[in-house]
């Protein structure tokens, strides 16, 4: 039963496509490595993952870890982390760098790291997929639950960010009354 479930899962075309995106020409080897991990897994852990409904997530996470981790023998064997031979022509010029935006992103990432892992994953999935329905389809989580979680997380993130900015402004002596600064500007 376990063997058939693993074969069915690993022959899934969407997982094969993902493996190709992750490991390129080594996708078949990556799938075989994941199959070995699943086949060698203790029965108790297999039942927990399979019956818990997160086998697909486990397989995807394992594929990503195998291909991207610096400690992964798979990544080292196929030199997936090597930058040798890669051209960096399409890296944007640093003249367009926006340090204020970078600071904002650092603050938002710091705030987000303090949130529950489920909120983090739902928000990341939403930004990756682009819609609640796509996240619901990809994860098997009900559409309403995805929507509610993402909305609440975004609202909470906005509130926490605004609170952090007000605190930073007060501690650095910057006025929090923005209108006063903009009212003195000449009209165009």
C-alpha positions in Angstrom: 0.0 0.0 0.0 2.8 2.4 1.0 4.8 1.6 -2.1 1.8 2.2 -4.5 1.0 5.5 -2.7 4.6 6.7 -3.2 4.6 5.7 -6.8 1.4 7.4 -7.5 2.5 10.6 -5.8 5.9 10.7 -7.4 4.5 10.1 -10.9 2.3 13.1 -10.5 3.0 15.5 -13.4 2.9 18.7 -11.3 5.6 17.3 -9.0 7.7 16.2 -12.0 7.4 19.8 -13.3 8.4 21.2 -10.0 11.4 18.8 -9.8 12.4 20.1 -13.2 12.2 23.7 -12.0 14.2 22.9 -8.9 16.9 20.5 -10.2 16.8 21.0 -14.0 18.2 18.1 -15.9 18.6 16.2 -12.6 14.9 16.1 -11.9 14.6 12.3 -12.3 17.4 11.8 -9.8 15.7 14.2 -7.4 12.4 12.3 -7.6 14.2 9.0 -7.1 16.0 10.4 -4.0 12.7 11.6 -2.5 11.2 8.1 -3.3 14.1 6.5 -1.3 13.5 8.9 1.6 9.8 7.9 1.6 10.4 4.2 1.2 13.0 4.2 4.0 10.8 6.2 6.3 9.6 4.5 9.5 6.0 3.2 9.3 4.8 5.3 12.2 6.1 8.5 10.6 4.7 7.5 7.2 1.2 7.0 8.7 1.4 10.3 10.5 2.3 12.2 7.4 0.0 10.3 5.0 -3.0 10.3 7.3 -2.3 13.8 8.5 -2.9 15.1 5.0 0.4 16.7 4.4 2.3 14.1 2.4 2.4 16.3 -0.7 3.8 19.2 1.3 6.4 16.9 2.9 7.5 15.7 -0.6 7.8 19.3 -1.9 9.7 20.5 1.2 12.0 17.5 0.9 12.7 18.2 -2.8 13.5 21.8 -2.0 15.7 21.0 0.9 17.6 18.4 -1.1 18.2 20.8 -4.0 19.0 23.9 -2.0 20.7 23.0 1.3 24.4 23.6 1.5 24.6 20.4 3.6 22.7 18.3 1.1 24.7 15.5 -0.6 22.3 15.7 -3.5 22.9 19.4 -4.1 26.7 18.9 -3.7 26.7 15.9 -6.0 24.9 17.8 -8.8 26.5 21.1 -7.9 23.1 22.8 -7.6 24.4 25.6 -5.4 27.3 26.4 -7.6 27.4 29.8 -9.2 30.2 28.8 -11.6 29.3 29.4 -15.2 26.3 31.6 -14.3 26.2 35.0 -16.0 24.9 37.9 -13.9 24.1 40.2 -16.8 20.5 40.6 -15.8 21.2 42.0 -12.3 19.8 45.5 -12.2 22.1 48.5 -11.8 22.5 49.6 -8.2 21.7 53.2 -9.2 18.0 52.3 -9.0 18.4 50.9 -5.5 15.8 52.2 -3.1 17.1 52.1 0.4 13.9 53.3 2.0 12.0 50.4 0.4 14.7 48.0 1.5 14.3 49.3 5.1 10.6 48.8 4.9 10.9 45.3 3.7 13.4 44.4 6.5 10.9 45.8 9.1 8.0 43.9 7.5 10.0 40.6 7.4 11.0 41.1 11.0 7.4 41.6 12.1 6.3 38.6 10.0 8.8 36.3 11.6 7.1 36.8 14.9 3.8 35.5 13.6 2.6 31.9 13.8 4.0 29.7 11.1 0.5 29.1 9.6 0.0 32.8 9.1 3.4 33.2 7.5 2.9 30.2 5.2 -0.6 31.4 4.1 0.6 34.9 3.3 3.6 33.6 1.4 1.4 31.2 -0.5 -1.1 34.0 -1.3 1.7 36.2 -2.7 3.1 33.3 -4.7 -0.2 32.0 -6.1 -1.9 35.4 -6.4 -5.4 34.3 -5.3 -7.2 32.6 -2.4 -8.7 30.0 -4.8 -5.2 29.0 -6.1 -3.9 28.7 -2.5 -6.9 26.7 -1.5 -6.4 24.4 -4.5 -2.7 24.0 -3.9 -3.0 23.3 -0.1 -6.4 21.6 0.3 -7.3 24.2 2.9 -10.9 25.6 2.5 -11.1 28.9 0.5 -12.8 30.8 3.3 -10.1 29.8 5.8 -7.4 30.9 3.4 -9.2 34.2 2.8 -9.8 34.9 6.4 -6.3 34.0 7.5 -4.7 36.2 4.7 -6.9 39.1 5.4 -6.3 39.0 9.2 -2.6 38.6 8.7 -2.3 41.5 6.3 -4.4 43.7 8.7 -2.3 42.6 11.6 0.9 43.3 9.6 -0.3 46.8 8.7 -1.1 47.6 12.3 2.2 46.2 13.6 4.2 48.0 10.9 2.4 51.4 11.6 3.0 50.9 15.3 6.7 50.2 14.8 7.1 53.2 12.5 5.4 55.5 15.0 7.7 54.1 17.8 10.8 54.7 15.6 9.7 58.2 14.7 9.0 59.1 18.3 12.4 57.7 19.5 14.3 59.6 16.7 12.4 62.9 17.3 10.6 62.9 13.9 7.1 64.3 14.0 4.3 61.8 13.6 2.0 64.5 12.2 2.5 64.1 8.5 -0.1 66.7 7.6 2.0 69.5 9.2 4.9 68.6 6.9 2.7 68.4 3.7 0.6 71.5 4.4 3.6 73.8 4.0 4.4 72.6 0.4 3.4 74.9 -2.5 0.6 73.7 -4.7 1.5 72.7 -8.3 
